[in-house]
Amino acid sequence: MSLHAVERPARTGPKEGNRIASAEGGTPAPEHGVIQAIAASKAPQPNEDTMTSILTNTSAMAALQSLKATNSSLSKAQDEITTGLKISGAKDNASTWAIAQTMRSDVSSFKQVSDSLNASIAAVGTGVDAAEQISDLLTQMKSKVTASMAAGADTSTIQDDIDALTAQMQSIVDAASINGLNFVGSTGTTDVLSSLTRDSTGAQSAAFIGVTGFDLSTGTVGTARNAFTAATAVPAADGDLVAFSVSAATTAADTITLDATNFAVGDKISIAVGNKATTYSVTTDDLAATSPADVIAVKLKAAVDAMGVTGFSLDYDLGNPGELIVNNDGTGAVDRNVAFSLTPANSGGLSSLTNIDVSTAAGRTAALGAVSTAADTVNGAAASLGSAQARLEAQASFVSKLTDNFTTSIGAMVDADMEEASARLTALQTQQQLGIQSLSIANQTPQTILSLFR
């Protein structure tokens, strides 16, 4: 007996059609839903090989690493906000930190340079004030010397006033000292630290501004030069002063001979005629000439001619080195007092005032020349010190600006951007909170295994 499979035609009755229609409409029939569920259970699932372990929690490990990175970034952001620096040490950025550190060292040095300049400016400024004050006193003294030349003048009282002014000048010189620096009390050059320079190799060197001091004291007499001899008049002050009177009717008063053997650069020769005076300073070129006395004599003649004293002149004798002939045309309305004096270069700028004596006509003329010489010296000192003060002040201003520029550059390299750091801190705090939550969830995963053993 054999069995044959009989193929039945598909049923298309209302019931089956309704099932299919129902499935196609989106709501599966009961039988059809069961079939789908079974098929889904047999379909391969993602991470089907992943197992749950109570010894190794990879999710927690990943969450922990992420949280550590967030905490590290958060710590850096907090440090930036606390210190204000995005690069606070070599570990943050070695090359930038090294450059900034070198610049910080330079800024610190510039502050010391600035202190040095300011101290020197004060000392030089004091010297300038002293020289200007002495110049004013010399103006008063010249007025008194001129007054002593008037007929019937009380020369004794005037002499007392002149002595008092001389003492006051010396008092000013002695007091014009700051920090041991007195630019009107001694000669020589003081080197003032003005800047620090760094070359392309990084080597640093110091730069200085030299300020020359002046001895404006009255007590430093200096070395006598034995500068003058005269045909009739008798030199005084070791040959560095000769004074005499010229009668209005005299045509040839006297002959003065210069002896330049002991002259030094900077020696000042003054010639006074009546109430006028001129001063000449000996130069290096003068002493380098074949006959220094001849050269200086010619220049003195030119200086006297420039004074413009009517009917008075000096003639130079070519046949006798250094000889000057005092000429008067004999038509002068009054007698003329003439004085030749030399102030050594190594003497105090006011030393020519110590021998002032207005009790005689010749002494009054010599006094006028002495005051004129002192005034030239003091005014020259004031001008030189004033120029040095202006230079130091300009340098101090530059160093101040240079320090500001260095400080700004350092800030641009290492300072934190506080706005950016604040925004980053807020974002990292949010990431930290999420990281903690993620780690908490990952740590709870192994606990689900307990449900398998209940």
Secondary structure, DSSP 4 states (H G I P E B T S, - for coil): ------PPPPP--HHHHHHHHHHHTTS--HHHHHHHHHHHHHS--TTTT----SS--HHHHHHHHHHHHHHHHHHHHHHHHHHSBS--STTT-HHHHHHHHHHHHHHHHHHHHHHHHHHHHHHHHHHHHHHHHHHHHHHHHHHHHHHHTSTT--HHHHHHHHHHHHHHHHHHHHH--BTTB-TTEEEEEEEEEEEEEE-TTS-EEEEEEEEEEEE--SS--------EEESSS--BTTTTEEEEEE-TT-SEEEEEEE-GGG--TT-EEEEEETTEEEEEE--HHHHHSSSHHHHHHHHHHHHHHHHT-TTEEEEE-TTSTTEEEEEE-S--SS-EEEEEEEE-TTS-TTGGGTT--TTSHHHHHHHHHHHHHHHHHHHHHHHHHHHHHHHHHHHHHHHHHHHHHHHHHHHHHHB--HHHHHHHHHHHHHHHHHHHHHHHHHHHGGGGGGGGG-
